Amino acid sequence: MTAAQLWKRLVPLAAAGALALGALAAPAGGAEEKKPEKAKDAPKWASAVKPKELSANAKKGLAWLAAGQLESGAWTQGEESSQMGGTKLDKPSVADTCIAALALLRSGSSPKEGDYAKHLKKAVEFVCAEIEKSKENSLFVTETRGTRVQQKIGTYIDTFMACMLLSEVKGRMADEPGETRLTEALNKVVRKMSENQREDGTWGDQGWAPTVGQSMGTRGLNRAKQAGAAVPEPALARAEGQARKQFDSASGKFAAGPGDAGVALYGGASSLGGMRDSDNTNRLKEDKAREVLKTSKNADELKAANQTIAAVEANREQLQAAEKVIVAKLDDQQFMAGFGNNGGEEFLSHLSIGESLVVRGGADWEKWDKAMTANMNHIQNGDGSWTGHHCITGRTFCTATALLVLMVDRAPVPLSGEMKRR
């Protein structure tokens, strides 16, 4: 693919607008910023392809999701499927709130403008309030325990989802006090994740399929870095290493283990998602390193720049090998079915694959998008929601993740010189 061809795919996020992001957050443990950076100076995200217009199915799902928000700004887990007893889990949940808000955000709204501006503003305020109440040295961002999402993909999924949401909203709040509050909350989450990360890059192994949660942690930390937060490089490196560890490029196989609950889709998608977001972040470092090679005459600086580029390219090669393996499995119905039927874990795995393939682009991406769109439309409930049939079946999480799969062409990618050149 030529540079011109790829650059034509890198267009501003038409429906949502280019995501102008906030300033560099303060270093972990240091003083936090008091004023957000001006949007004109902030990093930018864009979609990797020209986003489609929202479909009737997506609009119906978004309306159903918005209607379920509580006055507090939170969402509950919602009604579970009959396979899980058909109960309604009505406890406010940070993870469910974040994934619901993320879907509304990707649809084109922000806390400042759009059809769901009020919903997003209230959701961010709820999430920030929970983070503010949480203990500084704890990885938890909420006192709520025992939610279905925590039980299935990890105890700290609320933390990871909060990192994802706040990173993507950063720079888009309606006023400066709101922006400052969001930035401070994001800084706190980044500190929690950085200081509680294990040496192997993981944060915990609790849950039925914690590898899915681990991937969201890796992606959340990278989104924070892409948004301008001061994420410690060792934390990013450890998270990237853990994602790469799950794939052996020599054999073309993803590691199997208890973390993926014996479901190949979970392990493959989680590894791929982690490597993809790491590569997206690495492109920004690569830009700086290549600039050093152009302008510096200092031997140490040149050596460090070459080492950075070599490391970035090593991860990218492994990512591309992993993508080829996943692409080869797209027609494997057993692989794509995951546990055997739809659940929140499947939808989240499909999202990870989609957000990697959309950057890859081309026929593989178009085939994936067409198949996923047809499947999501087919399994949508008449009222606009989606329901899982095993494990994570709550309608809030399943509806939000299904919507994100439908809108994966709107997923943000950080604009970098490397992306422009390809």
Secondary structure, DSSP 8 states (H G I E B T S, - for coil): --HHHHHHH-B--TTT--EE-------TTS---SS---GGGS-EEEESS------HHHHHHHHHHHHT--TTS-EEEEE--GGGT--EEEEEEHHHHHHHHHHHHHTT--SSSSTTHHHHHHHHHHHHHHHHHS-TT-S-S-S----HHHHHH-TTHHHHHHHHHHHHHTT--SSHHHHHHHHHHHHHHHHHHHHT--TTS-----SSSHHHHHHHHHHHHHHHHHTT----HHHHHHHHHHHHHTEETTTTEE---GGGTT-HHHHHHHHHHHHHHHHHHHHHHHHHHHHHHHH---HHHHHHHHHHHHHHHHHHHHHHHHHHHHHHTTT-HHHHTTTSS--HHHHHHHHHHHHHHHHH-HHHHHHHHHHHHHHHHHH--TTS----SSSS--HHHHHHHHHHHHTGGG-EEE--HHHHH-
